[in-house]
Amino acid sequence: MTVFGAEPEPAHLAELRDIGVNRAVLYAPPADAEAVHRFLDQVAPLTAAFSN
């Protein structure tokens, strides 16, 4: 099961995993390239922690 627009919060992603979600697509707010890169840098460790 895939969830689109998941919140980039560890507790939220853990809850999704616990109910059987195997893919969560995070929502990156519209912004300039620099802001999006900062967002991606911030969530990279989070996504690595929940990757198989």
LUMLUMDREN-2810 file (N, C-alpha, C; in Angstrom, 1 decimal):
<atoms>
<atom><aa>M</aa><ch>A</ch><at>N</at><xx>0.9</xx><yy>-1.2</yy><zz>0.0</zz></atom>
<atom><aa>M</aa><ch>A</ch><at>CA</at><xx>0.0</xx><yy>0.0</yy><zz>0.0</zz></atom>
<atom><aa>M</aa><ch>A</ch><at>C</at><xx>0.9</xx><yy>1.2</yy><zz>0.0</zz></atom>
<atom><aa>T</aa><ch>A</ch><at>N</at><xx>0.5</xx><yy>2.2</yy><zz>-0.7</zz></atom>
<atom><aa>T</aa><ch>A</ch><at>CA</at><xx>1.2</xx><yy>3.5</yy><zz>-0.8</zz></atom>
<atom><aa>T</aa><ch>A</ch><at>C</at><xx>0.4</xx><yy>4.6</yy><zz>-0.3</zz></atom>
<atom><aa>V</aa><ch>A</ch><at>N</at><xx>1.0</xx><yy>5.5</yy><zz>0.5</zz></atom>
<atom><aa>V</aa><ch>A</ch><at>CA</at><xx>0.4</xx><yy>6.7</yy><zz>1.0</zz></atom>
<atom><aa>V</aa><ch>A</ch><at>C</at><xx>1.1</xx><yy>7.9</yy><zz>0.3</zz></atom>
<atom><aa>F</aa><ch>A</ch><at>N</at><xx>0.3</xx><yy>8.8</yy><zz>-0.3</zz></atom>
<atom><aa>F</aa><ch>A</ch><at>CA</at><xx>0.9</xx><yy>10.0</yy><zz>-0.9</zz></atom>
<atom><aa>F</aa><ch>A</ch><at>C</at><xx>0.7</xx><yy>11.2</yy><zz>0.0</zz></atom>
<atom><aa>G</aa><ch>A</ch><at>N</at><xx>1.7</xx><yy>12.1</yy><zz>0.1</zz></atom>
<atom><aa>G</aa><ch>A</ch><at>CA</at><xx>1.5</xx><yy>13.2</yy><zz>1.0</zz></atom>
<atom><aa>G</aa><ch>A</ch><at>C</at><xx>1.8</xx><yy>13.0</yy><zz>2.4</zz></atom>
<atom><aa>A</aa><ch>A</ch><at>N</at><xx>2.6</xx><yy>11.9</yy><zz>2.7</zz></atom>
<atom><aa>A</aa><ch>A</ch><at>CA</at><xx>2.9</xx><yy>11.6</yy><zz>4.1</zz></atom>
<atom><aa>A</aa><ch>A</ch><at>C</at><xx>3.7</xx><yy>12.7</yy><zz>4.8</zz></atom>
<atom><aa>E</aa><ch>A</ch><at>N</at><xx>3.4</xx><yy>12.9</yy><zz>6.1</zz></atom>
<atom><aa>E</aa><ch>A</ch><at>CA</at><xx>4.1</xx><yy>13.9</yy><zz>6.8</zz></atom>
<atom><aa>E</aa><ch>A</ch><at>C</at><xx>5.6</xx><yy>13.4</yy><zz>7.1</zz></atom>
<atom><aa>P</aa><ch>A</ch><at>N</at><xx>6.6</xx><yy>14.2</yy><zz>7.0</zz></atom>
<atom><aa>P</aa><ch>A</ch><at>CA</at><xx>7.9</xx><yy>13.8</yy><zz>7.2</zz></atom>
<atom><aa>P</aa><ch>A</ch><at>C</at><xx>8.3</xx><yy>13.8</yy><zz>8.7</zz></atom>
<atom><aa>E</aa><ch>A</ch><at>N</at><xx>7.6</xx><yy>13.0</yy><zz>9.5</zz></atom>
<atom><aa>E</aa><ch>A</ch><at>CA</at><xx>7.8</xx><yy>12.9</yy><zz>10.9</zz></atom>
<atom><aa>E</aa><ch>A</ch><at>C</at><xx>8.0</xx><yy>11.5</yy><zz>11.3</zz></atom>
<atom><aa>P</aa><ch>A</ch><at>N</at><xx>9.0</xx><yy>11.2</yy><zz>12.1</zz></atom>
<atom><aa>P</aa><ch>A</ch><at>CA</at><xx>9.3</xx><yy>9.7</yy><zz>12.4</zz></atom>
<atom><aa>P</aa><ch>A</ch><at>C</at><xx>8.0</xx><yy>9.0</yy><zz>13.0</zz></atom>
<atom><aa>A</aa><ch>A</ch><at>N</at><xx>7.3</xx><yy>9.6</yy><zz>13.9</zz></atom>
<atom><aa>A</aa><ch>A</ch><at>CA</at><xx>6.2</xx><yy>8.9</yy><zz>14.5</zz></atom>
<atom><aa>A</aa><ch>A</ch><at>C</at><xx>5.1</xx><yy>8.6</yy><zz>13.5</zz></atom>
<atom><aa>H</aa><ch>A</ch><at>N</at><xx>4.9</xx><yy>9.6</yy><zz>12.5</zz></atom>
<atom><aa>H</aa><ch>A</ch><at>CA</at><xx>3.9</xx><yy>9.4</yy><zz>11.5</zz></atom>
<atom><aa>H</aa><ch>A</ch><at>C</at><xx>4.3</xx><yy>8.2</yy><zz>10.6</zz></atom>
<atom><aa>L</aa><ch>A</ch><at>N</at><xx>5.5</xx><yy>8.2</yy><zz>10.2</zz></atom>
<atom><aa>L</aa><ch>A</ch><at>CA</at><xx>6.0</xx><yy>7.1</yy><zz>9.3</zz></atom>
<atom><aa>L</aa><ch>A</ch><at>C</at><xx>6.0</xx><yy>5.8</yy><zz>10.0</zz></atom>
<atom><aa>A</aa><ch>A</ch><at>N</at><xx>6.3</xx><yy>5.8</yy><zz>11.3</zz></atom>
<atom><aa>A</aa><ch>A</ch><at>CA</at><xx>6.3</xx><yy>4.5</yy><zz>12.0</zz></atom>
<atom><aa>A</aa><ch>A</ch><at>C</at><xx>4.8</xx><yy>4.0</yy><zz>12.1</zz></atom>
<atom><aa>E</aa><ch>A</ch><at>N</at><xx>3.9</xx><yy>4.9</yy><zz>12.3</zz></atom>
<atom><aa>E</aa><ch>A</ch><at>CA</at><xx>2.5</xx><yy>4.5</yy><zz>12.4</zz></atom>
<atom><aa>E</aa><ch>A</ch><at>C</at><xx>2.0</xx><yy>3.9</yy><zz>11.1</zz></atom>
<atom><aa>L</aa><ch>A</ch><at>N</at><xx>2.4</xx><yy>4.6</yy><zz>10.0</zz></atom>
<atom><aa>L</aa><ch>A</ch><at>CA</at><xx>2.0</xx><yy>4.0</yy><zz>8.7</zz></atom>
<atom><aa>L</aa><ch>A</ch><at>C</at><xx>2.6</xx><yy>2.7</yy><zz>8.4</zz></atom>
<atom><aa>R</aa><ch>A</ch><at>N</at><xx>3.9</xx><yy>2.5</yy><zz>8.8</zz></atom>
<atom><aa>R</aa><ch>A</ch><at>CA</at><xx>4.6</xx><yy>1.2</yy><zz>8.6</zz></atom>
<atom><aa>R</aa><ch>A</ch><at>C</at><xx>3.8</xx><yy>0.1</yy><zz>9.5</zz></atom>
<atom><aa>D</aa><ch>A</ch><at>N</at><xx>3.5</xx><yy>0.5</yy><zz>10.7</zz></atom>
<atom><aa>D</aa><ch>A</ch><at>CA</at><xx>2.8</xx><yy>-0.5</yy><zz>11.6</zz></atom>
<atom><aa>D</aa><ch>A</ch><at>C</at><xx>1.4</xx><yy>-0.9</yy><zz>11.1</zz></atom>
<atom><aa>I</aa><ch>A</ch><at>N</at><xx>0.8</xx><yy>-0.1</yy><zz>10.3</zz></atom>
<atom><aa>I</aa><ch>A</ch><at>CA</at><xx>-0.5</xx><yy>-0.5</yy><zz>9.8</zz></atom>
<atom><aa>I</aa><ch>A</ch><at>C</at><xx>-0.4</xx><yy>-1.1</yy><zz>8.4</zz></atom>
<atom><aa>G</aa><ch>A</ch><at>N</at><xx>0.8</xx><yy>-1.4</yy><zz>7.9</zz></atom>
<atom><aa>G</aa><ch>A</ch><at>CA</at><xx>1.0</xx><yy>-2.1</yy><zz>6.7</zz></atom>
<atom><aa>G</aa><ch>A</ch><at>C</at><xx>1.3</xx><yy>-1.3</yy><zz>5.4</zz></atom>
<atom><aa>V</aa><ch>A</ch><at>N</at><xx>1.6</xx><yy>0.0</yy><zz>5.6</zz></atom>
<atom><aa>V</aa><ch>A</ch><at>CA</at><xx>2.0</xx><yy>0.8</yy><zz>4.5</zz></atom>
<atom><aa>V</aa><ch>A</ch><at>C</at><xx>3.5</xx><yy>0.5</yy><zz>4.1</zz></atom>
<atom><aa>N</aa><ch>A</ch><at>N</at><xx>3.8</xx><yy>0.2</yy><zz>2.9</zz></atom>
<atom><aa>N</aa><ch>A</ch><at>CA</at><xx>5.1</xx><yy>-0.2</yy><zz>2.5</zz></atom>
<atom><aa>N</aa><ch>A</ch><at>C</at><xx>5.8</xx><yy>0.9</yy><zz>1.7</zz></atom>
<atom><aa>R</aa><ch>A</ch><at>N</at><xx>5.1</xx><yy>2.0</yy><zz>1.4</zz></atom>
<atom><aa>R</aa><ch>A</ch><at>CA</at><xx>5.7</xx><yy>3.1</yy><zz>0.6</zz></atom>
<atom><aa>R</aa><ch>A</ch><at>C</at><xx>4.9</xx><yy>4.3</yy><zz>1.0</zz></atom>
<atom><aa>A</aa><ch>A</ch><at>N</at><xx>5.7</xx><yy>5.4</yy><zz>1.4</zz></atom>
<atom><aa>A</aa><ch>A</ch><at>CA</at><xx>5.1</xx><yy>6.7</yy><zz>1.8</zz></atom>
<atom><aa>A</aa><ch>A</ch><at>C</at><xx>5.8</xx><yy>7.7</yy><zz>0.9</zz></atom>
<atom><aa>V</aa><ch>A</ch><at>N</at><xx>5.1</xx><yy>8.5</yy><zz>0.2</zz></atom>
<atom><aa>V</aa><ch>A</ch><at>CA</at><xx>5.6</xx><yy>9.5</yy><zz>-0.7</zz></atom>
<atom><aa>V</aa><ch>A</ch><at>C</at><xx>5.4</xx><yy>10.8</yy><zz>0.1</zz></atom>
<atom><aa>L</aa><ch>A</ch><at>N</at><xx>6.5</xx><yy>11.5</yy><zz>0.4</zz></atom>
<atom><aa>L</aa><ch>A</ch><at>CA</at><xx>6.5</xx><yy>12.7</yy><zz>1.2</zz></atom>
<atom><aa>L</aa><ch>A</ch><at>C</at><xx>6.1</xx><yy>13.9</yy><zz>0.3</zz></atom>
<atom><aa>Y</aa><ch>A</ch><at>N</at><xx>5.5</xx><yy>14.9</yy><zz>0.9</zz></atom>
<atom><aa>Y</aa><ch>A</ch><at>CA</at><xx>5.1</xx><yy>16.1</yy><zz>0.2</zz></atom>
<atom><aa>Y</aa><ch>A</ch><at>C</at><xx>6.1</xx><yy>17.1</yy><zz>0.4</zz></atom>
<atom><aa>A</aa><ch>A</ch><at>N</at><xx>6.7</xx><yy>17.6</yy><zz>-0.7</zz></atom>
<atom><aa>A</aa><ch>A</ch><at>CA</at><xx>7.6</xx><yy>18.7</yy><zz>-0.7</zz></atom>
<atom><aa>A</aa><ch>A</ch><at>C</at><xx>6.8</xx><yy>20.0</yy><zz>-1.1</zz></atom>
<atom><aa>P</aa><ch>A</ch><at>N</at><xx>6.7</xx><yy>21.0</yy><zz>-0.2</zz></atom>
<atom><aa>P</aa><ch>A</ch><at>CA</at><xx>6.0</xx><yy>22.2</yy><zz>-0.6</zz></atom>
<atom><aa>P</aa><ch>A</ch><at>C</at><xx>6.6</xx><yy>22.9</yy><zz>-1.8</zz></atom>
<atom><aa>P</aa><ch>A</ch><at>N</at><xx>5.8</xx><yy>23.5</yy><zz>-2.6</zz></atom>
<atom><aa>P</aa><ch>A</ch><at>CA</at><xx>6.4</xx><yy>24.3</yy><zz>-3.7</zz></atom>
<atom><aa>P</aa><ch>A</ch><at>C</at><xx>7.3</xx><yy>25.4</yy><zz>-3.2</zz></atom>
<atom><aa>A</aa><ch>A</ch><at>N</at><xx>8.4</xx><yy>25.5</yy><zz>-3.8</zz></atom>
<atom><aa>A</aa><ch>A</ch><at>CA</at><xx>9.4</xx><yy>26.5</yy><zz>-3.4</zz></atom>
<atom><aa>A</aa><ch>A</ch><at>C</at><xx>10.5</xx><yy>26.6</yy><zz>-4.4</zz></atom>
<atom><aa>D</aa><ch>A</ch><at>N</at><xx>11.4</xx><yy>27.5</yy><zz>-4.2</zz></atom>
<atom><aa>D</aa><ch>A</ch><at>CA</at><xx>12.5</xx><yy>27.6</yy><zz>-5.2</zz></atom>
<atom><aa>D</aa><ch>A</ch><at>C</at><xx>13.5</xx><yy>26.4</yy><zz>-5.0</zz></atom>
<atom><aa>A</aa><ch>A</ch><at>N</at><xx>14.4</xx><yy>26.2</yy><zz>-5.9</zz></atom>
<atom><aa>A</aa><ch>A</ch><at>CA</at><xx>15.2</xx><yy>25.0</yy><zz>-5.9</zz></atom>
<atom><aa>A</aa><ch>A</ch><at>C</at><xx>16.0</xx><yy>25.0</yy><zz>-4.6</zz></atom>
<atom><aa>E</aa><ch>A</ch><at>N</at><xx>16.5</xx><yy>26.1</yy><zz>-4.1</zz></atom>
<atom><aa>E</aa><ch>A</ch><at>CA</at><xx>17.4</xx><yy>26.0</yy><zz>-2.9</zz></atom>
<atom><aa>E</aa><ch>A</ch><at>C</at><xx>16.5</xx><yy>25.5</yy><zz>-1.7</zz></atom>
<atom><aa>A</aa><ch>A</ch><at>N</at><xx>15.3</xx><yy>26.0</yy><zz>-1.6</zz></atom>
<atom><aa>A</aa><ch>A</ch><at>CA</at><xx>14.5</xx><yy>25.6</yy><zz>-0.4</zz></atom>
<atom><aa>A</aa><ch>A</ch><at>C</at><xx>14.1</xx><yy>24.1</yy><zz>-0.6</zz></atom>
<atom><aa>V</aa><ch>A</ch><at>N</at><xx>13.9</xx><yy>23.6</yy><zz>-1.8</zz></atom>
<atom><aa>V</aa><ch>A</ch><at>CA</at><xx>13.6</xx><yy>22.2</yy><zz>-2.0</zz></atom>
<atom><aa>V</aa><ch>A</ch><at>C</at><xx>14.8</xx><yy>21.4</yy><zz>-1.6</zz></atom>
<atom><aa>H</aa><ch>A</ch><at>N</at><xx>16.0</xx><yy>21.8</yy><zz>-2.0</zz></atom>
<atom><aa>H</aa><ch>A</ch><at>CA</at><xx>17.2</xx><yy>21.1</yy><zz>-1.7</zz></atom>
<atom><aa>H</aa><ch>A</ch><at>C</at><xx>17.4</xx><yy>21.0</yy><zz>-0.2</zz></atom>
<atom><aa>R</aa><ch>A</ch><at>N</at><xx>17.1</xx><yy>22.1</yy><zz>0.5</zz></atom>
<atom><aa>R</aa><ch>A</ch><at>CA</at><xx>17.2</xx><yy>22.1</yy><zz>2.0</zz></atom>
<atom><aa>R</aa><ch>A</ch><at>C</at><xx>16.2</xx><yy>21.0</yy><zz>2.6</zz></atom>
<atom><aa>F</aa><ch>A</ch><at>N</at><xx>15.0</xx><yy>21.0</yy><zz>2.1</zz></atom>
<atom><aa>F</aa><ch>A</ch><at>CA</at><xx>14.0</xx><yy>20.1</yy><zz>2.5</zz></atom>
<atom><aa>F</aa><ch>A</ch><at>C</at><xx>14.5</xx><yy>18.7</yy><zz>2.3</zz></atom>
<atom><aa>L</aa><ch>A</ch><at>N</at><xx>15.0</xx><yy>18.4</yy><zz>1.1</zz></atom>
<atom><aa>L</aa><ch>A</ch><at>CA</at><xx>15.5</xx><yy>17.0</yy><zz>0.8</zz></atom>
<atom><aa>L</aa><ch>A</ch><at>C</at><xx>16.6</xx><yy>16.6</yy><zz>1.7</zz></atom>
<atom><aa>D</aa><ch>A</ch><at>N</at><xx>17.5</xx><yy>17.6</yy><zz>2.0</zz></atom>
<atom><aa>D</aa><ch>A</ch><at>CA</at><xx>18.6</xx><yy>17.3</yy><zz>2.9</zz></atom>
<atom><aa>D</aa><ch>A</ch><at>C</at><xx>18.1</xx><yy>17.0</yy><zz>4.3</zz></atom>
<atom><aa>Q</aa><ch>A</ch><at>N</at><xx>17.0</xx><yy>17.7</yy><zz>4.7</zz></atom>
<atom><aa>Q</aa><ch>A</ch><at>CA</at><xx>16.5</xx><yy>17.4</yy><zz>6.1</zz></atom>
<atom><aa>Q</aa><ch>A</ch><at>C</at><xx>15.8</xx><yy>16.1</yy><zz>6.2</zz></atom>
<atom><aa>V</aa><ch>A</ch><at>N</at><xx>15.1</xx><yy>15.6</yy><zz>5.1</zz></atom>
<atom><aa>V</aa><ch>A</ch><at>CA</at><xx>14.4</xx><yy>14.4</yy><zz>5.2</zz></atom>
<atom><aa>V</aa><ch>A</ch><at>C</at><xx>15.2</xx><yy>13.2</yy><zz>4.8</zz></atom>
<atom><aa>A</aa><ch>A</ch><at>N</at><xx>16.4</xx><yy>13.4</yy><zz>4.2</zz></atom>
<atom><aa>A</aa><ch>A</ch><at>CA</at><xx>17.2</xx><yy>12.3</yy><zz>3.8</zz></atom>
<atom><aa>A</aa><ch>A</ch><at>C</at><xx>17.5</xx><yy>11.3</yy><zz>4.9</zz></atom>
<atom><aa>P</aa><ch>A</ch><at>N</at><xx>17.9</xx><yy>11.7</yy><zz>6.1</zz></atom>
<atom><aa>P</aa><ch>A</ch><at>CA</at><xx>18.1</xx><yy>10.7</yy><zz>7.2</zz></atom>
<atom><aa>P</aa><ch>A</ch><at>C</at><xx>16.9</xx><yy>10.0</yy><zz>7.6</zz></atom>
<atom><aa>L</aa><ch>A</ch><at>N</at><xx>15.7</xx><yy>10.7</yy><zz>7.6</zz></atom>
<atom><aa>L</aa><ch>A</ch><at>CA</at><xx>14.5</xx><yy>10.1</yy><zz>7.9</zz></atom>
<atom><aa>L</aa><ch>A</ch><at>C</at><xx>14.1</xx><yy>9.0</yy><zz>6.9</zz></atom>
<atom><aa>T</aa><ch>A</ch><at>N</at><xx>14.2</xx><yy>9.3</yy><zz>5.6</zz></atom>
<atom><aa>T</aa><ch>A</ch><at>CA</at><xx>13.9</xx><yy>8.3</yy><zz>4.6</zz></atom>
<atom><aa>T</aa><ch>A</ch><at>C</at><xx>14.8</xx><yy>7.1</yy><zz>4.7</zz></atom>
<atom><aa>A</aa><ch>A</ch><at>N</at><xx>16.1</xx><yy>7.3</yy><zz>5.0</zz></atom>
<atom><aa>A</aa><ch>A</ch><at>CA</at><xx>17.0</xx><yy>6.2</yy><zz>5.1</zz></atom>
<atom><aa>A</aa><ch>A</ch><at>C</at><xx>16.7</xx><yy>5.3</yy><zz>6.3</zz></atom>
<atom><aa>A</aa><ch>A</ch><at>N</at><xx>16.2</xx><yy>5.9</yy><zz>7.4</zz></atom>
<atom><aa>A</aa><ch>A</ch><at>CA</at><xx>15.8</xx><yy>5.1</yy><zz>8.5</zz></atom>
<atom><aa>A</aa><ch>A</ch><at>C</at><xx>14.6</xx><yy>4.2</yy><zz>8.3</zz></atom>
<atom><aa>F</aa><ch>A</ch><at>N</at><xx>13.8</xx><yy>4.6</yy><zz>7.3</zz></atom>
<atom><aa>F</aa><ch>A</ch><at>CA</at><xx>12.6</xx><yy>3.8</yy><zz>7.0</zz></atom>
<atom><aa>F</aa><ch>A</ch><at>C</at><xx>12.7</xx><yy>3.0</yy><zz>5.7</zz></atom>
<atom><aa>S</aa><ch>A</ch><at>N</at><xx>13.8</xx><yy>3.0</yy><zz>5.1</zz></atom>
<atom><aa>S</aa><ch>A</ch><at>CA</at><xx>14.0</xx><yy>2.2</yy><zz>3.8</zz></atom>
<atom><aa>S</aa><ch>A</ch><at>C</at><xx>14.3</xx><yy>0.8</yy><zz>4.2</zz></atom>
<atom><aa>N</aa><ch>A</ch><at>N</at><xx>13.9</xx><yy>-0.1</yy><zz>3.3</zz></atom>
<atom><aa>N</aa><ch>A</ch><at>CA</at><xx>14.1</xx><yy>-1.5</yy><zz>3.5</zz></atom>
<atom><aa>N</aa><ch>A</ch><at>C</at><xx>15.5</xx><yy>-1.8</yy><zz>3.1</zz></atom>
</atoms>
